[in-house]
Amino acid sequence: MKKLTHRRIRLLAVLASFVAGVAPGACNRPARRRAVPAPQSVAQYPRAADRLIRLVRRQLSDENPARTEQEVVCETERMAATLGYKEAALRVRTALDTAYLTARDSTALGRVERLLGGRSFGDGNHVCDSLIAAANREEPIVPEKQAKP
């Protein structure tokens, strides 16, 4: 149960940068978990969340998780620019389920949450511009059949 709680906290932290209303009724969830529809972009953009997964995995052992957290926020914004906010939210949720696999990851995530100490991270005022530009150069999100620029 502790692992699931950390995942929910992490998901909420990452999705906080998204526009309100992406997940209507999220606060009114029934006791059992609802099935999440598969993202429609998976066939076209199968690797769109790979960078996000690597970032959150790196953050588990990072000495400065705050810097990585800002990169995570900017990566979710980059995904949203390509896939749309609703689609990106589904992909982020799936990516986070993939990234935190073991009880050890759950413990490491608890350490990260303590080190972040309730700090707020955002994507406004051009905070993400350089991080997104670098990510687009290193690993652009392009459709499967399209060559990378």
C-alpha positions as CSV (number, residue, x, y, z in Angstrom):
1,M,0.0,0.0,0.0
2,K,2.9,2.4,0.7
3,K,4.2,1.9,-2.8
4,L,0.8,2.9,-4.3
5,T,0.6,5.9,-2.0
6,H,4.0,7.2,-3.2
7,R,2.9,6.6,-6.8
8,R,-0.2,8.6,-6.3
9,I,1.8,11.5,-4.7
10,R,4.3,11.4,-7.5
11,L,1.5,11.3,-10.2
12,L,-0.2,14.3,-8.6
13,A,3.1,16.2,-8.4
14,V,3.9,15.7,-12.1
15,L,0.4,16.3,-13.3
16,A,0.1,19.5,-11.3
17,S,1.6,21.4,-14.2
18,F,-1.2,20.3,-16.5
19,V,-4.2,22.3,-17.1
20,A,-7.0,21.9,-14.6
21,G,-9.8,19.6,-15.8
22,V,-7.6,17.0,-17.5
23,A,-8.9,14.3,-15.2
24,P,-12.4,15.3,-14.2
25,G,-13.7,13.7,-11.1
26,A,-10.2,12.5,-9.9
27,C,-11.1,13.5,-6.4
28,N,-14.3,11.5,-6.5
29,R,-12.8,8.1,-7.3
30,P,-14.6,5.0,-6.3
31,A,-12.9,2.8,-3.8
32,R,-11.7,0.4,-6.4
33,R,-9.4,1.5,-9.2
34,R,-11.0,2.3,-12.5
35,A,-9.6,1.0,-15.8
36,V,-7.5,3.6,-17.6
37,P,-8.0,3.7,-21.3
38,A,-4.9,3.0,-23.4
39,P,-3.4,6.2,-24.9
40,Q,-4.2,6.5,-28.5
41,S,-0.7,7.8,-29.4
42,V,1.1,4.6,-28.4
43,A,1.2,3.2,-31.9
44,Q,2.3,6.5,-33.4
45,Y,4.6,7.7,-30.6
46,P,5.7,4.5,-28.8
47,R,8.8,6.1,-27.3
48,A,7.3,9.4,-26.2
49,A,7.6,8.5,-22.5
50,D,11.0,6.9,-22.5
51,R,12.9,10.0,-21.5
52,L,10.4,10.6,-18.7
53,I,10.9,7.1,-17.4
54,R,14.7,7.5,-17.4
55,L,14.4,10.8,-15.6
56,V,12.2,9.5,-12.7
57,R,14.5,6.4,-12.4
58,R,17.5,8.6,-12.2
59,Q,15.8,10.8,-9.6
60,L,15.5,7.8,-7.3
61,S,19.3,7.8,-6.7
62,D,20.0,11.4,-7.5
63,E,21.8,13.6,-4.9
64,N,20.0,16.6,-6.2
65,P,16.4,15.4,-6.9
66,A,15.2,19.0,-7.2
67,R,17.0,19.6,-10.4
68,T,15.7,16.3,-11.8
69,E,12.2,17.2,-10.7
70,Q,12.3,20.4,-12.7
71,E,13.5,18.3,-15.7
72,V,10.5,15.9,-15.1
73,V,8.1,18.8,-15.0
74,C,9.5,20.2,-18.3
75,E,9.5,16.7,-19.9
76,T,5.8,16.3,-19.1
77,E,5.2,19.7,-20.7
78,R,7.1,18.6,-23.8
79,M,5.0,15.5,-24.0
80,A,1.9,17.6,-23.7
81,A,3.0,19.9,-26.5
82,T,3.4,16.8,-28.8
83,L,0.5,14.6,-27.7
84,G,-1.9,17.0,-26.1
85,Y,-2.6,17.4,-22.4
86,K,-5.1,14.6,-22.0
87,E,-3.1,12.1,-23.9
88,A,0.1,13.1,-22.1
89,A,-1.6,12.7,-18.8
90,L,-2.4,9.1,-19.6
91,R,1.1,8.4,-20.9
92,V,2.6,10.0,-17.7
93,R,0.4,7.8,-15.5
94,T,1.5,4.7,-17.4
95,A,5.2,5.8,-17.4
96,L,5.1,6.2,-13.6
97,D,3.6,2.8,-13.1
98,T,6.5,1.4,-15.2
99,A,9.2,3.4,-13.5
100,Y,8.6,2.4,-9.9
101,L,8.8,-1.4,-10.0
102,T,10.0,-2.6,-6.6
103,A,9.7,-1.9,-2.9
104,R,13.2,-0.5,-3.0
105,D,12.0,2.0,-5.6
106,S,9.2,3.0,-3.2
107,T,11.6,3.6,-0.4
108,A,13.8,5.7,-2.7
109,L,10.8,7.6,-3.8
110,G,10.0,8.4,-0.2
111,R,13.6,9.7,0.2
112,V,13.1,11.9,-2.9
113,E,9.8,13.3,-1.5
114,R,11.5,14.2,1.8
115,L,14.4,15.9,0.0
116,L,12.0,17.9,-2.2
117,G,10.4,19.1,1.0
118,G,7.1,20.3,-0.5
119,R,8.9,22.6,-3.1
120,S,6.9,23.7,-6.0
121,F,8.1,23.3,-9.6
122,G,6.6,24.9,-12.6
123,D,6.9,25.4,-16.3
124,G,5.8,29.1,-16.6
125,N,7.9,32.1,-17.4
126,H,10.0,30.2,-19.9
127,V,11.5,28.0,-17.1
128,C,11.4,25.0,-19.4
129,D,12.5,26.5,-22.7
130,S,16.2,25.5,-22.5
131,L,15.4,22.1,-21.1
132,I,12.8,21.3,-23.7
133,A,15.1,22.6,-26.5
134,A,17.9,20.3,-25.3
135,A,15.6,17.4,-25.0
136,N,14.3,18.0,-28.5
137,R,17.8,18.0,-29.9
138,E,18.9,14.9,-28.0
139,E,15.7,12.9,-28.3
140,P,12.9,14.4,-30.3
141,I,9.4,13.0,-30.0
142,V,8.5,12.1,-33.5
143,P,6.1,9.6,-35.1
144,E,7.4,6.1,-35.4
145,K,7.8,6.1,-39.2
146,Q,9.3,9.6,-39.4
147,A,13.0,10.1,-39.4
148,K,14.5,12.1,-36.5
149,P,15.6,15.6,-37.5
